[in-house]
């Protein structure tokens, strides 16, 4: 039985951010939740390692997709030591020490790290510790800190709409792409 469901606009933006090289075949997702994008990537022929801090009831391994419990603060807990592309979507805002997590994510990525974060408080959640904006203020951290934290690698920052209704409400996510092949 296939678990592939339709993808939201955020997941499509993540896939579009993949490098366009033929050698990119191994994907690691950190914070996979139910694994929806992972099922889709596996159906596209990628070898996917999907991880989260706790197991989800939807997890079901298949030939090129395996799920694992892992902790971003313990790199030895991951099923692989690196992957061509690492995805971390809607995770860092939940972590008190997101900077250490970012450093570990960069270590795991061979070619590209793709991160999404909520823009401001677009997607309200009681367990978000951090909020980012285009500049620092009393309420928000400056999203541009990811450029500094990711040096010497090239960083692309953009805002994306994650579902059609976001265009009306002004809700957005940040899409951050860290390319380890390009040195600043």
C-alpha positions in Angstrom: 0.0 0.0 0.0 1.4 3.4 -1.0 1.5 6.2 1.6 2.1 8.9 -1.1 -0.3 11.7 -0.7 -0.4 15.0 -2.5 2.3 17.4 -1.5 1.7 20.9 -0.2 3.4 23.9 -1.7 6.2 23.9 1.0 7.1 20.3 0.1 7.2 21.2 -3.6 9.5 24.1 -2.9 11.8 21.8 -0.9 12.0 19.3 -3.8 12.5 22.2 -6.3 15.5 23.3 -4.2 17.3 20.0 -4.7 20.6 20.2 -6.7 20.0 19.2 -10.3 22.9 16.7 -10.3 22.4 13.0 -11.2 24.6 11.9 -8.2 22.0 13.2 -5.7 20.4 9.9 -4.6 20.5 9.8 -0.8 18.2 12.1 1.2 18.1 12.5 5.0 15.1 14.2 6.5 15.5 15.5 10.1 12.1 15.9 11.7 10.0 13.9 9.2 6.8 13.7 11.2 4.5 11.2 9.3 6.9 11.1 6.4 4.7 12.5 3.6 7.5 14.1 1.6 9.6 11.0 2.2 7.1 8.7 0.6 7.0 11.0 -2.4 10.8 11.1 -2.7 11.1 7.3 -2.4 8.5 7.0 -5.2 10.8 9.3 -7.3 13.7 6.8 -6.8 15.7 8.5 -4.0 17.1 6.5 -1.1 15.5 8.2 1.9 16.4 8.1 5.6 13.5 9.7 7.5 14.2 10.6 11.1 12.4 12.2 14.0 12.7 12.5 17.7 9.9 10.0 18.2 8.2 7.3 16.1 5.0 8.2 14.2 2.2 5.6 13.7 2.3 6.3 9.9 5.9 5.0 9.6 6.3 2.0 7.4 9.6 1.1 5.8 9.8 0.1 2.2 12.7 -0.8 -0.1 14.2 2.7 -0.5 12.7 4.4 2.5 13.5 3.7 6.2 12.3 5.5 9.3 14.5 6.0 12.3 14.3 7.7 15.7 17.2 10.1 15.9 18.2 13.2 17.9 19.9 16.2 16.1 22.1 16.8 19.2 23.6 13.3 18.9 24.9 12.6 15.4 25.6 9.0 16.3 21.9 8.4 16.6 21.4 8.9 12.8 21.3 5.9 10.4 23.9 7.5 8.1 26.8 9.8 8.8 25.9 12.0 5.8 23.6 12.4 2.9 23.7 14.4 -0.4 20.7 16.4 0.6 19.5 17.0 4.2 16.0 18.4 4.7 14.9 20.0 8.0 11.4 21.5 7.7 9.6 23.2 10.5 12.0 21.9 13.3 14.5 24.6 14.4 11.9 26.9 15.9 11.1 24.1 18.4 14.6 23.7 19.6 16.1 25.9 22.3 19.6 25.5 20.9 18.8 25.8 17.2 22.3 27.1 16.5 23.9 23.8 17.6 21.3 21.9 15.6 22.2 24.0 12.5 25.9 23.2 13.0 25.0 19.5 13.1 22.7 19.7 10.1 25.5 21.3 8.1 27.8 18.4 9.2 25.3 15.8 7.9 24.8 17.5 4.5 27.3 16.6 1.8 25.9 18.9 -0.9 22.9 20.8 0.2 20.9 21.6 3.4 17.3 22.7 2.9 15.5 24.3 5.9 12.1 25.8 6.3 11.1 28.0 9.2 8.0 30.1 9.9 8.2 33.7 9.0 7.4 35.8 12.1 4.6 34.0 14.0 2.8 33.0 10.8 2.1 29.5 12.1 1.2 29.8 15.7 2.3 26.9 17.9 2.7 27.0 21.7 6.0 25.1 21.5 7.9 27.5 19.2 10.8 29.0 21.1 12.1 31.2 18.2 10.6 33.5 15.6 12.5 35.1 12.7 11.9 38.2 10.6 13.8 40.1 8.0 15.5 42.1 10.7 16.0 41.7 14.5 13.5 43.3 16.9 12.3 42.8 20.4 10.1 39.9 19.2 12.0 38.4 16.3 15.5 37.1 15.5 17.1 38.3 12.3 16.8 35.5 9.6 20.1 36.7 8.1 21.9 35.2 11.1 21.7 31.9 9.1 24.1 33.4 6.6 26.6 34.1 9.3 26.1 30.7 11.0 26.5 28.8 7.8 29.8 30.4 6.7 31.8 29.7 4.6 28.9 28.2 2.5 26.6 29.9 0.2 23.1 30.6 1.6 19.9 31.5 -0.2 17.0 33.0 1.8 13.5 33.4 0.4 9.9 33.5 1.6 7.5 30.9 0.3 3.7 30.5 0.4 2.9 27.0 1.8 -0.8 26.8 0.8 -3.1 28.8 -1.4 -4.9 30.5 1.5 -1.5 32.0 2.6 -1.7 34.5 -0.2 -4.8 36.0 1.4 -3.6 35.8 5.0 0.0 36.9 4.5 1.4 33.7 6.1 4.8 32.6 4.8 7.7 30.3 5.6 11.3 31.0 5.1 13.1 28.6 2.7 16.8 28.5 3.5 19.2 26.7 1.1 22.8 26.1 2.2 24.9 24.9 -0.6 28.2 23.3 0.5 29.6 23.3 -3.0 29.6 27.0 -3.2 31.9 28.9 -0.9 31.1 32.5 -0.1 
